[in-house]
Amino acid sequence: MTEPAAPVEEEEDESKHVFFTLGGTNMNIRILERREELIKFILEDVDAAFANSLRRIMIAEVPTMAIDDVIVIENSSPLFDEIIAHRLGLIPLKTDLDTYVLPEKCECGGEGCANCQVALTLEVEATDGPMTVYSGHLKSQDPKIVPVSEKIPIVKLAKGQKLVLEAYARLGLGKEHAKWQPVSAAAYKYLPIINLDYEKCDQCGACVEVCPREILTLRDGELVIGDIFNCNLCKSCEEACDLEAIKVSYDNKTFIFIIESTGALPPERILEEAAKILTEKAEQLIKEMEKNREI
């Protein structure tokens, strides 16, 4: 008899389920893993086009803070001003989306004000000997907009060398420049389905030996499937079985997402903002379609 393998059942935690509606479609998000800068979840009842739209928006259209303008006042370091400015721009900054707005949406028209821009200063001199200038040396006018890590190196100074500058951070989008991307990784895959025919299987262990993720094991002479979420759908086990007792497929309406934040925003907030943006795009499309019908 052929039976679909499933992961070991655990007690359901309601806090790990999130439900939301988009375009009249009800979707269920089930959290598999949650860490400070990473979230792994299952998105159900959608197709690949929707899943990819959500992924692309998380990469390119969720705004984050990044240094965009640098005024170098004094630089006797071994690096040119442009190289230091480039390094500063790539330092991830913690972002407050509830306080700041995109420059193009600001009342100042993008000229730079307290609603769309944050100033940071850096003044370091190597007086006692060689030293490394780190992101932690940056001083922000807003304590909420600071580097994600204080240990990102900017430049090394020899004794007597000095670096003094002003930097201005603003919200931006990943589609403008990679420094505004809120994620270091955003990927998904189909939910694997492994079917075992226990009548055909002779427990030879050939599939166990070739499984690169070590999902399959032999326990007390019986083939056991472990963490099915870790399966990468390589089908090595299926190819190794001469008896055709194991079949690997996938659910094309269910996806396993892995979102890793740069630290600028919590991964849950990135997902939430992406869902809002996708909803706005869908609503705008509906309005344009209705307008064209009237014409």
Buried (B, 14 or more C-beta within 10 A) or exposed (E): EEEEBEEEEEEEEEEBEBEBEBEEEEBBBBBBEBEEBBBBBBBBEBEEEBBEBBBBBBBBBBBBBBBBBBEBEEBEBEBEBEEBBBBBBEBBBBBBBEEBBBBEEBEEEEEBEEEBBBBBBBEBBBEEEEBEBBBEBBEBEBEBBBBBEEEBEBBBBEEEBBBBBBBBBBBBBBEEEEBBBBBEEBEBBBBBBBBBBEEEBEEBBBBBEBBEBEBBEBEEEEBBBBEBBEBEBEBBBBEBBEEEBBBBBBEEBBBBBBBBBBBBBBBBBBBBBBBBBBBEEBEEEEEEEEEEEEE
